[in-house]
Amino acid sequence: MEKRLLFKLCLMIALLSGTLLGVFVPRVAAVPQWSFGGYKYYVANDGSAARIPYMNPSVPTGFSTEWVMSGLRYSPPYIQAGWMKESGDVTRHFVEFKCPTVCRYFYGSVPPGTTHEYKVAIFWDMYWCGFIDGICKAAITFDALGMHDAEMTYYSGETSDTDADMGGTPSNHLHMYNLSYQDPSTMWWIQVNTNSLVDITTPGTPYRASKGYSYPYTWAENWTQR
């Protein structure tokens, strides 16, 4: 009898300890690291495009950005276009590419609640160009970039510090749509097969992502879950 009572007492203490530990687990601290929330797609392409909204995320430190990108699979050449919000600054459109370090060019401002078309694509069969709402804003030659046809396309958000919010909120996700790439042989723009999108969301962060198809568009979305 005494052994059974002792066993029950030990069991109650263990359960109580587990409950208390569960209550008092601290929140994971924010860290200055590059983090992502989105998808990549293995496909030969001469361009990547999407319509991306701007939902004015909270950025107390670092930056938060959403972009489309084309690049090679195992080497640095890439070109991307999107919007970027830096802590304490206005949100602007940007185009960035490898040159040989990083060249980033900013354009105008992005009002909250607006949606814009961002695209990177081959232009005049001589350049890779970053487009914002159909206008080529920055271009680089194939030789200078080190890339002709790309091997990957990306649709993602990014932050430089996990204290910054990415995309939308748990109840209102940032929803980029009309995900497409340009086929190198036909030069037609083709919507991505979302079943083949590979999640690149950084584990251990508050960032989340999902993907899907709703006629007539393919889409990807992300948000911050704190």
N, C-alpha and C positions, 0 to 999 in steps of 0.2 A: 504493500500500500504506500509506504513512504517513498519507494523508488518511483512509483507512478506519479505521486504528487510532485516529486522533484523534477521528473521529466516534463510534466505539464507547466511547472513554473519556468523552467528553462525555455520551453517552447514559446510561452507568452512573452518572455523577455526578448527573445530573438525576433518575434513578429513586431513587437513594439519598437525595437531598435531599427528594423527595416522601414517601418512607417515613418519614424522620425527622420531617418536619413533621406528618405524620399522627399520629405517636406522641405528639408534645408539644403538640397543640392543647389549650389550657386549658379547663376547664369554664366555662360561662357563669355569671357571678356572679348571685346572687339580687338582685332589685331590688324596692323598695317600689312596687308598682303593683297596681291592681285587675285581676284575671285571672279568666277563666271557663272552665268545662269542662262543656258540656251543649248543650241544644237549645232552639230557639224554634219556634213553630207559628203560622202566620198563619191565624186562625180567629176569627169573632165568637163571643164566649162570655160567660156570666154566672158563670163559675167555673173553677178549675183544681185538680186534685188528684193526689196520688201517695202511695204508701207508700215511705218513705225510711228506710234503716237508718243507724245511727251506728257507725262503725268506729274511733273514737278516733284521728284523724290526728295526726301530730306537728306542733305549731304553736309553734316557738321565737320567732317574732315575728308581730305582727299578728293576723289571725283567719282561720279557715276555716269555711265554712258550706255547707249544701245547702238548696235551697228550691224551692217552686213559686210561680208568679207570674202574675197577669193584669194587663194594661195596655194602653195605647193605642200605636199604631204610631209616631207622630211627635211625641208630646208626653209630658211627665213623669208624669202620673197612673199609679199602679200600686199594687198591694197584694200582699204576699208572706208566706209562712209557712214555717217550717222549723226547723232547729237551727243553733246557732252556737257554735263553740269559740274563745275568745280566749286568747292567750298568758298563762299564769299564772293562769287562771280556770277555773271549772267550765263544762261545756257545758250550754247551756240551750235550751229551745224559744223561738221568738220570732215575733212578728207585726210587720210594718213596712209603712208606707204614706207617701205624699206628703202633707204637712200644714201649711204649704206647703213646708217644708224636708224634714226626715225625722223621722217619729215611729216609734220602735222600742220594743216592749214585750217583756220577758223573763218566762218562766214556768218554774218548777221546774228540775229537772236531768235530763239524758239519760244513763242508764247505758250504757256500752259494750256492743255486741252486741244492742241493742234496736232494734226497728223501729216507726215511728209513722206514722199517717196525717196528712198535712198538706193543708189545703184552704183556698182563698179563694173565696168565693161570695157572691152577692146573698142577703140575708136579709130576709124580710118585705117585700120590694119597696121598701125604704127605705134599706138600708145595704149596704155591702160589709163582710164579716166574715172574720176570720182564724180558722180552726178548727184545733184540735190534738186528735187522737183524737176527733173528733165534737163537740167543745165549742167554742162561739164564745167566743174569748178577748178580741178587740178588734174594735170596729166603728166605721165612719165613714160619714156620710151621703153620698149621691151628690153633693150640692152641695159639701160640704166637700172631697171627694176630687177633684171635677172630672171624674167619669167615671160613666156609667151602664153600657151594654154595653161590654165590653172587645173589643179587636181582636187581641190576641196572648195566647198562653199560653207559659210558660217552665218548663223542668225543668233545673236547673243547679246546679253547685257554683261557689263563688267564694272567692277569697283576696285579702288586701290586700298580701301580700308573697310573692314566688315562693319564698322559703325555707320557707314553710308547705306542708305536704302537703294535697292535696285528695282527698276521697273515699277510695278503697281503695288497694290496692297492685297492682303489675304481675301478681301471681299470684292476687289476690283483689279483684276490682273492686267498688266500691260499686255496688249494683244497685237502683235505684229502679224500682218496678213499679206496674202498674195506672194508667198515665198516662191521665188522662181530663179532659174539659172538659164544662161544662154548656151545652147548646144553648139560646140565648135564646128560641126560638119554642116549643119543646116542654118545656123545663126538664128534659129527660132528660140523664143523664150518659152520655157517649159516649167510648169509647176512641179515642185519637188514631191517625191514620194515620201510622205511623212513617216511611213513604216520603216524607212531606211535611215531616218535621222538618228544620230548618235548623241546621247545626252553628254554635255561637257560641264554640267553644273558642279561647282566645287563642293566636295563633301565636307561636312563639319561646319558649314556656314549657315546663316539664316535664309539663304537664297533657294528658291524652288522654281521649277519649270515644267511645262506640259506642252503637248503638241496635238495636232489633229487636222481634220478636214471637215469643213462645213460648206456645202455647195454655195458658190462656185470657187471657194478659196481654200488653200492650205494655210495653216497658221501655226505659230509658236507663241507662247506667252511665258512671262516670268513675274515674280513678285518676291517680297521680303516677308518672311514668317518669323516674327520675334515672339 
